[in-house]
């Protein structure tokens, strides 16, 4: 099953057989090509095209001052855009533009917790460990929302112990030890 061809070009001209021709790079709009030949016509820069996908203004993000990426996002919810044939993360791209620093192995993290935000003042560098600690400190870790263990026992202060920064259900531990002892006892009786 194929996809339906677009009815309009990127500048809004209707795509009809009379208004398009086939080029090696795909269907081209005759009206757009005529516009490009007019005196004073200026092709958009990459940054202008990218900024066309950014919605700035009040009301976006948790504080109302985020720059929202409105184009494609990856499965994690982060904005992406193809640059030189490769899909780039836009929050990382905007950080590099603003700071003139290429992060390398470091991650670009969000102060605002809005994955679509590309505003450079809302971004900072950190390691994966910094990202995990930031997530926990802001209450976004999925394990923090759990109120019961996987076997249904309630996490209370009496029934929970912390082991290597993880919650462990004491009731589950007691049941597991009882099963292990019963298995050992059954093994000794058989011999």
C-alpha positions as CSV (number, residue, x, y, z in Angstrom):
1,X,0.0,0.0,0.0
2,X,1.6,3.3,-1.1
3,X,1.1,6.8,0.3
4,X,-1.1,9.4,-1.2
5,X,0.8,12.2,-3.1
6,X,0.7,15.6,-1.6
7,X,-2.0,18.0,-3.1
8,X,0.1,21.2,-2.5
9,X,3.7,22.1,-2.7
10,X,5.5,23.5,0.3
11,X,4.7,27.1,-0.8
12,X,1.0,26.2,-1.1
13,X,0.6,25.9,-4.9
14,X,-1.8,23.2,-6.0
15,X,-0.1,20.1,-7.6
16,X,-1.8,19.5,-10.9
17,X,-0.4,17.8,-14.0
18,X,-0.1,21.2,-15.7
19,X,1.7,22.7,-12.7
20,X,4.3,19.9,-12.0
21,X,7.1,18.2,-13.8
22,X,9.2,15.2,-12.8
23,X,12.8,15.8,-11.9
24,X,15.5,13.4,-10.8
25,X,14.9,14.6,-7.2
26,X,11.1,14.1,-7.4
27,X,8.1,16.2,-8.6
28,X,8.8,19.9,-9.0
29,X,6.3,22.8,-8.9
30,X,6.5,25.0,-12.0
31,X,5.1,28.0,-10.1
32,X,7.8,27.7,-7.4
33,X,10.5,27.5,-10.1
34,X,9.2,30.6,-11.8
35,X,9.2,32.4,-8.4
36,X,12.8,31.4,-7.9
37,X,13.8,33.2,-11.2
38,X,12.2,36.5,-10.2
39,X,14.5,39.3,-9.2
40,X,14.8,39.8,-5.5
41,X,13.8,36.2,-4.7
42,X,15.9,34.8,-1.9
43,X,16.0,31.1,-1.0
44,X,15.5,30.4,2.7
45,X,18.5,29.4,4.8
46,X,18.5,26.2,6.7
47,X,18.1,28.1,10.0
48,X,15.0,30.0,8.6
49,X,13.5,26.7,7.4
50,X,14.1,25.1,10.8
51,X,12.8,28.1,12.7
52,X,9.6,27.7,10.6
53,X,9.0,24.6,12.7
54,X,9.4,26.4,16.0
55,X,6.5,28.0,17.8
56,X,7.5,30.7,20.2
57,X,5.3,32.7,22.4
58,X,3.4,32.6,25.6
59,X,1.6,29.4,26.6
60,X,4.0,26.7,25.6
61,X,5.7,24.4,28.2
62,X,5.2,24.2,31.9
63,X,6.2,27.8,32.5
64,X,4.7,29.2,29.3
65,X,8.0,30.3,27.8
66,X,9.2,27.3,25.9
67,X,10.0,27.2,22.1
68,X,7.9,24.2,20.9
69,X,9.2,22.0,18.1
70,X,6.1,21.5,15.9
71,X,7.6,19.1,13.2
72,X,8.5,15.5,13.5
73,X,9.5,13.8,16.7
74,X,11.2,10.5,17.5
75,X,9.7,7.7,19.5
76,X,11.0,9.4,22.7
77,X,9.1,12.6,22.0
78,X,12.2,14.7,21.0
79,X,12.1,16.9,18.0
80,X,14.1,15.7,14.9
81,X,14.9,17.2,11.5
82,X,17.1,15.9,8.6
83,X,20.4,17.7,8.2
84,X,22.9,16.5,5.6
85,X,20.9,13.3,5.2
86,X,20.9,12.3,8.9
87,X,18.1,12.9,11.4
88,X,19.3,15.3,14.1
89,X,17.9,16.0,17.6
90,X,16.7,19.6,17.5
91,X,17.3,20.5,21.2
92,X,20.9,19.4,20.7
93,X,21.2,21.3,17.4
94,X,19.8,24.5,19.0
95,X,22.2,24.2,22.0
96,X,25.2,23.9,19.6
97,X,24.0,26.9,17.6
98,X,23.6,29.1,20.7
99,X,26.7,28.0,22.7
100,X,29.1,27.2,19.7
101,X,30.1,24.1,21.7
102,X,29.7,20.6,20.4
103,X,28.8,18.5,23.4
104,X,30.6,15.3,22.3
105,X,29.7,12.5,24.7
106,X,27.7,14.8,27.0
107,X,23.9,14.9,26.8
108,X,21.8,18.1,26.3
109,X,19.2,18.1,29.1
110,X,16.0,20.2,29.6
111,X,15.5,22.4,32.6
112,X,11.8,22.7,31.7
113,X,11.2,18.9,31.3
114,X,9.5,19.6,27.9
115,X,11.0,17.2,25.4
116,X,9.8,19.4,22.4
117,X,11.5,22.5,23.8
118,X,14.4,23.9,21.8
119,X,14.9,27.2,23.6
120,X,18.7,27.4,24.4
121,X,18.2,29.0,27.8
122,X,16.2,25.9,28.8
123,X,19.0,23.5,27.9
124,X,22.1,22.5,29.8
125,X,24.9,19.9,29.4
126,X,25.1,16.8,31.6
127,X,26.0,13.1,31.7
128,X,23.6,10.2,31.6
129,X,24.0,10.0,35.3
130,X,23.0,13.7,35.7
131,X,20.0,13.0,33.5
132,X,18.9,10.1,35.8
133,X,19.4,12.2,38.9
134,X,17.5,15.1,37.4
135,X,14.6,12.8,36.6
136,X,14.5,11.4,40.1
137,X,14.7,14.8,41.8
138,X,11.8,16.1,39.7
139,X,9.7,13.1,40.3
140,X,9.6,11.8,36.7
141,X,11.0,8.4,37.4
142,X,8.4,5.7,36.6
143,X,9.4,3.7,39.6
144,X,8.6,6.6,41.9
145,X,4.9,6.4,41.0
146,X,4.6,2.7,41.9
147,X,2.7,2.1,45.1
148,X,2.8,-1.8,45.0
149,X,5.5,-4.3,44.2
150,X,5.1,-6.7,41.2
151,X,3.3,-9.2,43.4
152,X,0.8,-6.7,44.7
153,X,2.2,-5.9,48.2
154,X,1.9,-2.3,49.3
155,X,5.1,-0.3,49.6
156,X,5.0,1.0,53.2
157,X,7.8,2.1,55.5
158,X,7.4,-1.2,57.4
159,X,7.3,-3.4,54.3
160,X,10.0,-1.7,52.3
161,X,13.8,-1.6,52.5
162,X,16.2,0.3,50.3
163,X,18.9,-1.8,48.6
164,X,21.3,-0.1,46.2
165,X,18.9,2.8,45.7
166,X,16.1,0.4,44.9
167,X,13.0,-0.4,46.9
168,X,12.7,-4.1,47.9
169,X,9.5,-5.6,49.3
170,X,10.2,-7.3,52.6
171,X,7.1,-9.6,52.2
172,X,8.3,-10.9,48.9
173,X,11.8,-11.6,50.4
174,X,10.2,-13.5,53.3
175,X,8.1,-15.6,50.9
176,X,11.1,-16.3,48.6
177,X,13.2,-17.4,51.6
178,X,10.3,-19.7,52.8
179,X,10.1,-21.3,49.4
180,X,13.8,-21.8,49.2
181,X,13.8,-23.5,52.7
182,X,10.9,-25.7,51.8
183,X,12.7,-26.8,48.6
184,X,15.9,-27.6,50.6
185,X,13.9,-29.5,53.2
186,X,12.1,-31.5,50.4
187,X,15.4,-32.3,48.8
188,X,16.9,-33.6,52.1
189,X,13.8,-35.8,52.8
190,X,14.0,-37.4,49.3
191,X,17.7,-38.4,49.7
